[in-house]
Amino acid sequence: MKRLATSLAFFLVLSLIVGYLLSGPALMDWPVAGGLFAVAVLGEGFRYWLRQTRAKKRDSSGV
């Protein structure tokens, strides 16, 4: 759980920096920052789901 929180915090900061850099003279480009963070959350969710699926396959060997 600590790795998930660290990873999401890193991607949150990264997406805010990219949103700020792409905004130009405006304060912040929120759609870009939010979209990048949404992609990061989906990626981390997929990675978590994939790990759980593999763990279930390993446990149900049927010996």
Secondary structure as UniProt FT lines:
FT   HELIX           2..22
FT   TURN            24..25
FT   HELIX           30..59
//
